[in-house]
Amino acid sequence: MNFSSINYIIWLIISAIFFAVGEFLSKRFALSPKFIYVIYILIAYSAGVLAWLPAILQKNQLSIVGTLWSVFSLLTTILIGVLLFNEKLSLTGIVGIIFAFVAIILLSKG
């Protein structure tokens, strides 16, 4: 597979999804500590790192790639907390999410 044929943003989204799976499993572990969750968490986070590598290799700008990854990971983590664990967002949190989307748009153009 030619990793450079897939846009770096796709790699970042894939990486963020694996990170989000790790976050989901971490929350499950916190609710019901079982060793098997630790194994799954390590696998999810490791897969996220592996998906990150083609993105940084392709774009080679840590400031942009790292920030985009942080925003994607933040958004996926928020979605998991709100949708799957019924956590609530404050108005400030919602404004922060809007700014995160603005950051994605601005950084993906740069």
PyMOL CGO cylinders between C-alpha atoms (Angstrom):
from pymol import cmd
from pymol.cgo import CYLINDER

trace = [
    CYLINDER, 0.00, 0.00, 0.00, 1.30, 3.44, -0.91, 0.3, 1, 1, 1, 1, 1, 1,
    CYLINDER, 1.30, 3.44, -0.91, 0.75, 5.49, 2.24, 0.3, 1, 1, 1, 1, 1, 1,
    CYLINDER, 0.75, 5.49, 2.24, 1.45, 8.76, 0.45, 0.3, 1, 1, 1, 1, 1, 1,
    CYLINDER, 1.45, 8.76, 0.45, -1.56, 8.25, -1.83, 0.3, 1, 1, 1, 1, 1, 1,
    CYLINDER, -1.56, 8.25, -1.83, -3.87, 8.84, 1.14, 0.3, 1, 1, 1, 1, 1, 1,
    CYLINDER, -3.87, 8.84, 1.14, -4.19, 12.47, 2.22, 0.3, 1, 1, 1, 1, 1, 1,
    CYLINDER, -4.19, 12.47, 2.22, -2.58, 13.28, 5.57, 0.3, 1, 1, 1, 1, 1, 1,
    CYLINDER, -2.58, 13.28, 5.57, -5.90, 14.54, 6.95, 0.3, 1, 1, 1, 1, 1, 1,
    CYLINDER, -5.90, 14.54, 6.95, -7.40, 11.08, 6.43, 0.3, 1, 1, 1, 1, 1, 1,
    CYLINDER, -7.40, 11.08, 6.43, -4.47, 9.57, 8.36, 0.3, 1, 1, 1, 1, 1, 1,
    CYLINDER, -4.47, 9.57, 8.36, -5.06, 12.08, 11.17, 0.3, 1, 1, 1, 1, 1, 1,
    CYLINDER, -5.06, 12.08, 11.17, -8.75, 11.21, 11.32, 0.3, 1, 1, 1, 1, 1, 1,
    CYLINDER, -8.75, 11.21, 11.32, -7.92, 7.49, 11.44, 0.3, 1, 1, 1, 1, 1, 1,
    CYLINDER, -7.92, 7.49, 11.44, -5.39, 8.16, 14.19, 0.3, 1, 1, 1, 1, 1, 1,
    CYLINDER, -5.39, 8.16, 14.19, -7.90, 10.25, 16.14, 0.3, 1, 1, 1, 1, 1, 1,
    CYLINDER, -7.90, 10.25, 16.14, -10.51, 7.50, 15.84, 0.3, 1, 1, 1, 1, 1, 1,
    CYLINDER, -10.51, 7.50, 15.84, -8.09, 4.96, 17.30, 0.3, 1, 1, 1, 1, 1, 1,
    CYLINDER, -8.09, 4.96, 17.30, -7.30, 7.46, 20.06, 0.3, 1, 1, 1, 1, 1, 1,
    CYLINDER, -7.30, 7.46, 20.06, -11.03, 7.88, 20.69, 0.3, 1, 1, 1, 1, 1, 1,
    CYLINDER, -11.03, 7.88, 20.69, -11.43, 4.11, 20.95, 0.3, 1, 1, 1, 1, 1, 1,
    CYLINDER, -11.43, 4.11, 20.95, -8.64, 4.18, 23.53, 0.3, 1, 1, 1, 1, 1, 1,
    CYLINDER, -8.64, 4.18, 23.53, -10.45, 6.94, 25.41, 0.3, 1, 1, 1, 1, 1, 1,
    CYLINDER, -10.45, 6.94, 25.41, -13.71, 4.98, 25.31, 0.3, 1, 1, 1, 1, 1, 1,
    CYLINDER, -13.71, 4.98, 25.31, -11.97, 1.90, 26.66, 0.3, 1, 1, 1, 1, 1, 1,
    CYLINDER, -11.97, 1.90, 26.66, -10.24, 4.00, 29.33, 0.3, 1, 1, 1, 1, 1, 1,
    CYLINDER, -10.24, 4.00, 29.33, -13.62, 5.24, 30.53, 0.3, 1, 1, 1, 1, 1, 1,
    CYLINDER, -13.62, 5.24, 30.53, -14.94, 1.67, 30.54, 0.3, 1, 1, 1, 1, 1, 1,
    CYLINDER, -14.94, 1.67, 30.54, -11.87, 0.64, 32.54, 0.3, 1, 1, 1, 1, 1, 1,
    CYLINDER, -11.87, 0.64, 32.54, -12.56, 3.44, 35.03, 0.3, 1, 1, 1, 1, 1, 1,
    CYLINDER, -12.56, 3.44, 35.03, -16.14, 2.23, 35.43, 0.3, 1, 1, 1, 1, 1, 1,
    CYLINDER, -16.14, 2.23, 35.43, -15.23, -1.46, 35.64, 0.3, 1, 1, 1, 1, 1, 1,
    CYLINDER, -15.23, -1.46, 35.64, -11.48, -2.14, 36.08, 0.3, 1, 1, 1, 1, 1, 1,
    CYLINDER, -11.48, -2.14, 36.08, -10.56, -5.26, 34.15, 0.3, 1, 1, 1, 1, 1, 1,
    CYLINDER, -10.56, -5.26, 34.15, -7.11, -6.13, 32.87, 0.3, 1, 1, 1, 1, 1, 1,
    CYLINDER, -7.11, -6.13, 32.87, -8.41, -6.96, 29.39, 0.3, 1, 1, 1, 1, 1, 1,
    CYLINDER, -8.41, -6.96, 29.39, -9.29, -3.27, 28.96, 0.3, 1, 1, 1, 1, 1, 1,
    CYLINDER, -9.29, -3.27, 28.96, -5.63, -2.40, 29.49, 0.3, 1, 1, 1, 1, 1, 1,
    CYLINDER, -5.63, -2.40, 29.49, -4.65, -4.69, 26.61, 0.3, 1, 1, 1, 1, 1, 1,
    CYLINDER, -4.65, -4.69, 26.61, -7.31, -3.20, 24.33, 0.3, 1, 1, 1, 1, 1, 1,
    CYLINDER, -7.31, -3.20, 24.33, -6.32, 0.34, 25.32, 0.3, 1, 1, 1, 1, 1, 1,
    CYLINDER, -6.32, 0.34, 25.32, -2.68, -0.32, 24.45, 0.3, 1, 1, 1, 1, 1, 1,
    CYLINDER, -2.68, -0.32, 24.45, -3.68, -1.79, 21.09, 0.3, 1, 1, 1, 1, 1, 1,
    CYLINDER, -3.68, -1.79, 21.09, -5.93, 1.18, 20.26, 0.3, 1, 1, 1, 1, 1, 1,
    CYLINDER, -5.93, 1.18, 20.26, -3.34, 3.79, 21.21, 0.3, 1, 1, 1, 1, 1, 1,
    CYLINDER, -3.34, 3.79, 21.21, -0.60, 1.91, 19.33, 0.3, 1, 1, 1, 1, 1, 1,
    CYLINDER, -0.60, 1.91, 19.33, -2.73, 1.77, 16.20, 0.3, 1, 1, 1, 1, 1, 1,
    CYLINDER, -2.73, 1.77, 16.20, -3.33, 5.51, 16.56, 0.3, 1, 1, 1, 1, 1, 1,
    CYLINDER, -3.33, 5.51, 16.56, 0.41, 6.15, 16.63, 0.3, 1, 1, 1, 1, 1, 1,
    CYLINDER, 0.41, 6.15, 16.63, 0.91, 3.98, 13.55, 0.3, 1, 1, 1, 1, 1, 1,
    CYLINDER, 0.91, 3.98, 13.55, -1.75, 5.99, 11.69, 0.3, 1, 1, 1, 1, 1, 1,
    CYLINDER, -1.75, 5.99, 11.69, -0.06, 9.23, 12.80, 0.3, 1, 1, 1, 1, 1, 1,
    CYLINDER, -0.06, 9.23, 12.80, 3.27, 8.34, 11.21, 0.3, 1, 1, 1, 1, 1, 1,
    CYLINDER, 3.27, 8.34, 11.21, 2.18, 8.53, 7.53, 0.3, 1, 1, 1, 1, 1, 1,
    CYLINDER, 2.18, 8.53, 7.53, 0.53, 11.90, 8.26, 0.3, 1, 1, 1, 1, 1, 1,
    CYLINDER, 0.53, 11.90, 8.26, 3.67, 13.48, 9.69, 0.3, 1, 1, 1, 1, 1, 1,
    CYLINDER, 3.67, 13.48, 9.69, 5.78, 11.85, 6.99, 0.3, 1, 1, 1, 1, 1, 1,
    CYLINDER, 5.78, 11.85, 6.99, 3.56, 13.27, 4.26, 0.3, 1, 1, 1, 1, 1, 1,
    CYLINDER, 3.56, 13.27, 4.26, 3.02, 16.81, 5.59, 0.3, 1, 1, 1, 1, 1, 1,
    CYLINDER, 3.02, 16.81, 5.59, 6.28, 17.15, 7.59, 0.3, 1, 1, 1, 1, 1, 1,
    CYLINDER, 6.28, 17.15, 7.59, 5.00, 20.15, 9.56, 0.3, 1, 1, 1, 1, 1, 1,
    CYLINDER, 5.00, 20.15, 9.56, 4.65, 19.21, 13.20, 0.3, 1, 1, 1, 1, 1, 1,
    CYLINDER, 4.65, 19.21, 13.20, 2.97, 22.48, 14.12, 0.3, 1, 1, 1, 1, 1, 1,
    CYLINDER, 2.97, 22.48, 14.12, 0.10, 21.87, 11.71, 0.3, 1, 1, 1, 1, 1, 1,
    CYLINDER, 0.10, 21.87, 11.71, -0.16, 18.08, 11.87, 0.3, 1, 1, 1, 1, 1, 1,
    CYLINDER, -0.16, 18.08, 11.87, 0.15, 17.99, 15.66, 0.3, 1, 1, 1, 1, 1, 1,
    CYLINDER, 0.15, 17.99, 15.66, -2.44, 20.69, 16.18, 0.3, 1, 1, 1, 1, 1, 1,
    CYLINDER, -2.44, 20.69, 16.18, -4.89, 19.10, 13.75, 0.3, 1, 1, 1, 1, 1, 1,
    CYLINDER, -4.89, 19.10, 13.75, -4.44, 15.74, 15.46, 0.3, 1, 1, 1, 1, 1, 1,
    CYLINDER, -4.44, 15.74, 15.46, -5.06, 17.35, 18.85, 0.3, 1, 1, 1, 1, 1, 1,
    CYLINDER, -5.06, 17.35, 18.85, -8.25, 18.98, 17.62, 0.3, 1, 1, 1, 1, 1, 1,
    CYLINDER, -8.25, 18.98, 17.62, -9.54, 15.80, 15.93, 0.3, 1, 1, 1, 1, 1, 1,
    CYLINDER, -9.54, 15.80, 15.93, -8.75, 13.80, 19.07, 0.3, 1, 1, 1, 1, 1, 1,
    CYLINDER, -8.75, 13.80, 19.07, -10.42, 16.40, 21.27, 0.3, 1, 1, 1, 1, 1, 1,
    CYLINDER, -10.42, 16.40, 21.27, -13.57, 16.36, 19.16, 0.3, 1, 1, 1, 1, 1, 1,
    CYLINDER, -13.57, 16.36, 19.16, -13.82, 12.58, 19.04, 0.3, 1, 1, 1, 1, 1, 1,
    CYLINDER, -13.82, 12.58, 19.04, -13.27, 12.36, 22.80, 0.3, 1, 1, 1, 1, 1, 1,
    CYLINDER, -13.27, 12.36, 22.80, -16.01, 14.94, 23.40, 0.3, 1, 1, 1, 1, 1, 1,
    CYLINDER, -16.01, 14.94, 23.40, -18.39, 13.04, 21.12, 0.3, 1, 1, 1, 1, 1, 1,
    CYLINDER, -18.39, 13.04, 21.12, -17.76, 9.81, 23.00, 0.3, 1, 1, 1, 1, 1, 1,
    CYLINDER, -17.76, 9.81, 23.00, -18.28, 11.48, 26.37, 0.3, 1, 1, 1, 1, 1, 1,
    CYLINDER, -18.28, 11.48, 26.37, -21.48, 13.22, 25.32, 0.3, 1, 1, 1, 1, 1, 1,
    CYLINDER, -21.48, 13.22, 25.32, -23.06, 10.56, 23.10, 0.3, 1, 1, 1, 1, 1, 1,
    CYLINDER, -23.06, 10.56, 23.10, -22.00, 7.33, 24.78, 0.3, 1, 1, 1, 1, 1, 1,
    CYLINDER, -22.00, 7.33, 24.78, -21.56, 8.31, 28.42, 0.3, 1, 1, 1, 1, 1, 1,
    CYLINDER, -21.56, 8.31, 28.42, -24.20, 11.08, 28.63, 0.3, 1, 1, 1, 1, 1, 1,
    CYLINDER, -24.20, 11.08, 28.63, -21.72, 13.67, 29.85, 0.3, 1, 1, 1, 1, 1, 1,
    CYLINDER, -21.72, 13.67, 29.85, -22.88, 17.27, 29.64, 0.3, 1, 1, 1, 1, 1, 1,
    CYLINDER, -22.88, 17.27, 29.64, -21.17, 20.20, 27.92, 0.3, 1, 1, 1, 1, 1, 1,
    CYLINDER, -21.17, 20.20, 27.92, -21.28, 23.73, 29.27, 0.3, 1, 1, 1, 1, 1, 1,
    CYLINDER, -21.28, 23.73, 29.27, -21.81, 26.75, 27.04, 0.3, 1, 1, 1, 1, 1, 1,
    CYLINDER, -21.81, 26.75, 27.04, -18.09, 27.42, 27.30, 0.3, 1, 1, 1, 1, 1, 1,
    CYLINDER, -18.09, 27.42, 27.30, -17.41, 23.88, 26.10, 0.3, 1, 1, 1, 1, 1, 1,
    CYLINDER, -17.41, 23.88, 26.10, -19.70, 24.36, 23.11, 0.3, 1, 1, 1, 1, 1, 1,
    CYLINDER, -19.70, 24.36, 23.11, -17.95, 27.61, 22.19, 0.3, 1, 1, 1, 1, 1, 1,
    CYLINDER, -17.95, 27.61, 22.19, -14.63, 25.76, 22.47, 0.3, 1, 1, 1, 1, 1, 1,
    CYLINDER, -14.63, 25.76, 22.47, -15.87, 23.13, 20.02, 0.3, 1, 1, 1, 1, 1, 1,
    CYLINDER, -15.87, 23.13, 20.02, -16.84, 25.86, 17.56, 0.3, 1, 1, 1, 1, 1, 1,
    CYLINDER, -16.84, 25.86, 17.56, -13.33, 27.30, 17.84, 0.3, 1, 1, 1, 1, 1, 1,
    CYLINDER, -13.33, 27.30, 17.84, -11.93, 23.81, 17.29, 0.3, 1, 1, 1, 1, 1, 1,
    CYLINDER, -11.93, 23.81, 17.29, -13.79, 23.57, 13.98, 0.3, 1, 1, 1, 1, 1, 1,
    CYLINDER, -13.79, 23.57, 13.98, -12.46, 26.99, 12.99, 0.3, 1, 1, 1, 1, 1, 1,
    CYLINDER, -12.46, 26.99, 12.99, -8.94, 25.78, 13.85, 0.3, 1, 1, 1, 1, 1, 1,
    CYLINDER, -8.94, 25.78, 13.85, -9.39, 22.72, 11.64, 0.3, 1, 1, 1, 1, 1, 1,
    CYLINDER, -9.39, 22.72, 11.64, -10.48, 24.88, 8.71, 0.3, 1, 1, 1, 1, 1, 1,
    CYLINDER, -10.48, 24.88, 8.71, -7.66, 27.39, 9.13, 0.3, 1, 1, 1, 1, 1, 1,
    CYLINDER, -7.66, 27.39, 9.13, -4.91, 24.83, 9.68, 0.3, 1, 1, 1, 1, 1, 1,
    CYLINDER, -4.91, 24.83, 9.68, -5.96, 22.56, 6.84, 0.3, 1, 1, 1, 1, 1, 1,
    CYLINDER, -5.96, 22.56, 6.84, -5.62, 25.50, 4.46, 0.3, 1, 1, 1, 1, 1, 1,
    CYLINDER, -5.62, 25.50, 4.46, -2.12, 26.30, 5.76, 0.3, 1, 1, 1, 1, 1, 1,
]
cmd.load_cgo(trace, "trace")
